[in-house]
């Protein structure tokens, strides 16, 4: 019986360079490997051009083009539709004026993920006005040390930073603490690393993985703050901005890129928080090292800095009764018993005659 539907076959891969089978591969592994596939790749790929950052390779068998970064690690396939991007990227020096760089540095970029993703590129969300007068309310200035040809950049609207006239903060950009939190979100199940945000009117949304922008008919990114949902994620609606709505302006990597990354802010103690009691201390006195209480900035000093006997004598001279150890009773029980003992002692004492008004004393 003939088959009604035939499974479509993939384009044949080049038997020499493995083009169309691999999008990218570890060149170091193939370069030093001694297996049959490694030897094939070594014979097939030859340097055809040195680029401003890295090299372009060509397969001698099928003519496909490949890009190898400056680190000599990953070999990436250059799809024919992206050849123009490589040429444009290689032809110019895409540096920004100092004023634009300072504006971008104040906005900040999400740092690379803890997993290692994001190293070698930094993207600052902003509004861009081009030299031709175009205004892009949601744009990235994308600093990178390689051409924009990687698979994760597919579908992006890519321009180059030599078109930028000025940049400014975008009203659609989420607050810095929200953006930073999304970059540090933990994956709780496959492909799901949520961060919850809340609008001024109390509506909750979920952001999955790292996010910089938020736009809708009712809300803008600047309208949100972080919210804490411990596991009950269904309360919040999913949200996110597709990359197709964002324009990316490619810029060359800079040696001072570390200064553009957002940094977590230290947690500040609020003045209303009660000061922690510091065991064995007397407040109001500065110690030899001038240490201070971390909460209310009052100087404190350890009692043990005084010799024990001298400390006890000083207390006795000032009429302070010294107890050896701590009474086992509760404070109320202890005070009640002490009052009873004082009353019994007073009752047992012999009464003294009262003094006369005329008595000379």
C-alpha positions in Angstrom: 0.0 0.0 0.0 1.5 3.3 -1.0 2.3 5.9 1.8 0.0 8.9 1.7 2.4 11.2 3.5 6.2 11.1 3.2 8.3 12.6 5.9 10.3 15.5 4.4 14.0 15.0 4.3 16.5 17.6 5.6 19.0 19.1 3.2 22.1 16.8 2.8 24.9 17.8 5.1 28.3 18.4 3.7 30.3 15.3 4.4 33.5 17.3 4.9 32.6 20.4 7.0 29.3 19.1 8.5 27.6 22.2 7.3 23.7 22.2 7.8 24.2 19.5 10.4 25.8 21.7 12.9 25.0 25.4 13.5 28.1 25.7 15.6 30.6 23.4 17.1 33.7 23.4 19.4 36.5 24.0 17.0 39.1 23.2 19.6 37.7 19.7 19.9 37.8 19.1 16.2 41.1 20.8 15.7 42.9 18.5 18.2 40.7 15.4 17.7 42.1 12.3 16.0 38.8 10.6 15.0 37.6 10.4 11.4 35.1 13.3 11.7 37.7 15.6 13.2 40.2 14.8 10.4 37.5 15.6 7.8 36.7 18.9 9.3 40.4 19.8 9.6 40.9 19.1 5.9 37.8 20.9 4.8 37.9 24.3 6.6 40.5 26.8 5.6 40.9 30.4 6.7 39.7 32.7 3.9 39.8 36.1 5.6 41.0 37.7 8.8 38.3 39.8 10.4 38.6 42.7 12.9 37.7 40.2 15.7 38.4 36.6 14.6 38.5 34.8 11.2 36.3 33.7 8.4 36.7 30.1 7.2 35.5 28.5 3.9 34.8 24.8 3.3 36.8 23.6 0.3 34.2 21.1 -0.5 30.8 22.9 -0.4 31.9 26.6 -0.2 30.0 27.3 3.1 31.3 30.1 5.3 32.1 29.9 9.0 33.1 32.3 11.6 35.7 31.7 14.4 35.8 34.2 17.2 39.0 35.7 18.6 39.1 33.1 21.4 39.5 30.3 18.8 36.8 28.3 20.5 33.4 28.1 18.8 33.0 27.8 15.0 29.7 29.3 13.8 28.0 28.7 10.5 27.3 31.9 8.5 24.0 31.4 6.8 24.0 33.0 3.3 21.3 35.5 4.5 23.7 36.8 7.1 26.7 37.2 5.0 25.9 40.9 4.5 25.8 41.4 8.3 29.3 40.0 8.6 30.6 42.3 5.9 28.9 45.4 7.5 30.1 44.5 10.9 33.7 43.9 9.7 33.8 47.1 7.6 33.4 49.7 10.4 34.5 50.6 13.8 31.3 51.0 15.8 32.3 53.1 18.8 30.0 55.6 20.6 30.7 59.2 21.6 31.5 59.6 25.3 28.2 61.4 26.0 26.1 58.5 24.6 28.3 56.0 26.5 27.7 57.8 29.8 24.0 57.9 29.2 24.0 54.1 28.6 26.1 53.5 31.6 23.6 55.3 33.8 20.8 53.1 32.5 22.8 49.9 32.9 22.7 46.4 31.4 21.7 43.1 32.9 24.9 41.2 33.8 25.8 37.8 32.3 23.8 34.9 33.7 25.4 32.7 36.4 25.3 29.8 33.9 27.7 31.6 31.7 25.2 32.8 29.1 25.7 36.4 28.0 29.4 36.6 28.3 30.9 38.7 25.4 27.8 40.9 24.9 25.9 43.5 26.9 22.6 45.1 25.9 21.4 48.4 27.3 17.6 49.1 26.9 16.8 52.7 25.9 15.0 55.0 23.5 17.1 55.8 20.4 16.9 58.8 18.1 18.7 58.2 14.8 20.6 60.7 12.6 17.7 60.5 10.2 15.2 61.5 12.9 13.7 58.1 13.6 12.6 57.4 17.1 12.6 53.9 18.6 10.9 53.7 22.0 12.1 50.2 22.6 15.7 49.7 21.5 18.9 48.0 22.6 22.4 49.2 22.1 24.0 45.8 21.8 27.8 45.7 22.6 29.3 42.5 21.2 32.7 41.1 20.2 31.4 39.1 17.3 29.0 39.6 14.3 25.3 39.3 15.0 24.9 35.9 13.3 24.2 33.5 16.2 21.0 31.5 16.3 19.7 33.3 19.4 19.8 36.5 17.4 17.5 35.2 14.6 14.4 37.4 14.1 16.0 40.5 15.4 15.7 43.9 13.7 19.4 44.7 13.5 21.0 48.1 12.8 24.4 49.6 13.7 25.3 52.2 16.2 26.7 54.6 13.7 23.1 55.5 13.0 22.5 56.7 16.6 22.2 60.4 17.2 21.2 60.3 20.9 19.8 57.9 23.5 17.6 58.4 26.6 15.8 56.2 29.1 12.7 54.6 27.8 9.4 54.7 29.7 8.9 51.0 28.7 12.1 49.9 30.5 11.5 48.1 33.7 13.1 49.5 36.9 16.7 48.4 37.5 15.9 46.2 40.5 13.3 44.3 38.5 15.6 43.8 35.5 18.4 42.6 37.8 16.0 40.2 39.6 14.9 38.7 36.3 18.5 38.0 35.3 19.0 36.1 38.6 15.8 34.2 38.5 16.1 30.5 39.3 14.8 27.8 36.8 12.1 26.0 38.8 11.2 23.7 35.9 12.4 23.2 32.3 12.5 26.6 30.6 10.7 28.4 33.4 12.4 30.9 35.6 9.7 33.3 36.8 9.9 36.8 38.3 6.7 38.4 39.6 6.0 42.1 39.2 3.1 44.3 40.4 1.6 47.4 38.9 0.6 50.5 40.9 -3.1 49.3 40.8 -2.1 45.9 42.2 -2.2 43.7 39.1 0.4 40.9 39.0 2.4 39.7 36.0 5.0 37.0 35.5 8.3 37.5 33.5 10.1 34.5 32.4 13.9 34.6 32.3 15.7 38.0 31.8 13.5 40.9 30.8 14.1 44.7 30.2 10.9 46.0 28.7 7.2 45.9 29.4 4.5 47.4 27.2 0.7 47.1 27.1 -2.4 49.3 26.5 -2.5 50.1 30.2 1.0 49.8 31.6 4.6 50.7 30.9 7.7 49.3 32.3 8.3 52.1 34.7 4.9 51.4 36.4 6.1 48.2 38.0 7.8 47.0 41.2 8.9 43.5 42.3 6.3 41.3 44.0 6.8 38.3 46.2 4.8 35.2 45.2 6.1 32.1 46.9 5.1 29.3 44.6 1.5 30.5 43.8 2.5 31.7 40.3 -0.9 31.2 38.8 -2.1 34.4 40.4 0.0 36.4 37.8 -0.5 36.6 34.1 2.5 35.8 31.8 4.0 38.8 30.0 6.9 39.6 27.8 7.9 41.7 24.8 8.8 39.8 21.6 12.2 40.6 20.1 10.4 41.6 16.8 9.2 44.7 18.5 12.7 45.8 19.6 15.4 47.3 17.4 19.0 46.3 18.1 21.9 48.7 17.4 25.2 46.8 17.3 28.2 48.4 18.8 31.8 47.2 19.3 32.8 45.7 22.6 34.8 48.0 24.9 37.5 47.2 27.4 35.5 49.0 30.2 32.3 47.1 29.7 32.2 45.9 33.3 31.1 49.4 34.4 27.9 49.1 32.4 26.5 46.1 34.2 23.8 46.6 36.9 25.1 45.6 40.4 22.9 44.3 43.3 22.4 47.0 45.9 23.2 46.1 49.6 20.1 45.6 51.8 19.6 48.6 54.0 18.3 48.3 57.5 15.3 50.5 58.1 15.4 52.9 61.1 12.2 51.2 62.5 13.9 47.9 62.9 14.7 47.2 66.6 18.3 47.2 67.5 19.7 43.8 68.3 20.7 43.3 71.9 24.5 42.8 72.2 25.2 40.4 74.9 27.7 41.5 77.6 27.7 45.2 76.6 27.1 48.5 78.3 25.6 51.0 75.9 26.7 54.6 75.9 30.5 54.0 76.2 33.1 53.9 73.5 35.5 51.0 73.6 39.2 51.2 73.0 38.7 50.6 69.3 35.8 53.0 68.9 33.3 50.3 67.8 29.6 51.3 67.4 26.3 49.6 67.4 25.4 48.8 63.7 21.8 49.8 64.1 21.5 53.1 66.0 25.1 54.1 65.8 25.3 54.4 69.6 28.8 53.5 71.0 29.0 50.3 72.9 31.6 48.7 75.1 32.1 45.2 76.4 31.8 44.9 80.2 34.6 42.4 80.1 37.1 45.2 79.2 37.0 46.1 83.0 38.7 43.8 85.5 35.9 41.9 87.3 36.8 42.9 90.9 37.1 46.6 90.0 33.8 46.5 88.1 32.0 44.9 91.1 33.5 47.4 93.6 32.4 50.3 91.4 28.8 49.0 91.5 28.8 48.4 95.3 30.1 51.9 95.9 27.1 53.2 94.1 24.6 51.1 96.1 24.0 48.4 93.5 23.4 45.1 95.1 25.3 42.2 93.5 23.7 38.8 93.0 25.7 35.7 92.5 24.1 34.2 89.4 20.6 34.7 88.1 17.6 33.8 90.2 15.7 30.8 88.9 12.3 32.4 89.6 10.7 34.7 87.1 11.2 38.4 87.8 7.6 38.8 89.2 8.0 35.8 91.5 11.4 37.0 92.7 10.2 40.5 93.5 7.2 39.2 95.4 9.4 36.9 97.6 11.8 39.8 98.2 9.0 42.1 99.4 7.7 39.4 101.7 11.1 38.9 103.3 11.5 42.7 103.8 8.0 42.8 105.5 8.9 39.9 107.9 12.2 41.5 108.8 10.5 44.8 109.6 7.8 43.1 111.7 10.4 41.2 113.8 12.5 44.4 114.7 11.8 46.0 118.2 9.8 49.1 117.9 11.7 52.3 118.9 9.9 55.1 120.8 8.9 58.1 118.7 10.9 61.3 119.3 9.3 64.2 121.1 8.8 67.5 119.3 10.9 69.2 122.0 13.6 66.7 122.1 17.0 68.1 121.3 18.8 65.9 118.8 
